[in-house]
Amino acid sequence: QVQLVESGGGSVQAGGSLNLSCAASDYTRNCMGWFRQAPGKERELIAGLWTGTGIGTTYYADSVKGRFTISQDKAESTVYLQMNSLKPEDTGMYYCAASSGRCGSWYMYSLWGQGTQVTVSS
């Protein structure tokens, strides 16, 4: 059974940074992504990365563009989400997910981690 395990969440003040990691037991899906679920809101796709052959195309939601960076270490089967200039509205549970389809299509992600909490205080 494929597993995704997130780590790196925590509490930080506004303007700070965190780096989330997602270790995959099986790194054969075409896309890896990060979702965020804020309290009382739906889960949203915030970053995606093509992990197949060729250039690692990325996708970012407008809310995080320019502040968050998704990257990978294929040798370690790990995807990262570097989050800078964090805002209180970035608070939520962050989930790693894998897809065999397009990285920018949220409904194509079918494999999920358990999530890691990020809290940003003002």
Salt bridges, closest charged atoms under 4 A:
GLU44 OE2 - ARG36 NH2 3.05
ASP62 OD1 - LYS65 NZ 3.15
ASP90 OD1 - ARG36 NH1 2.85
ASP90 OD2 - ARG67 NH1 2.76
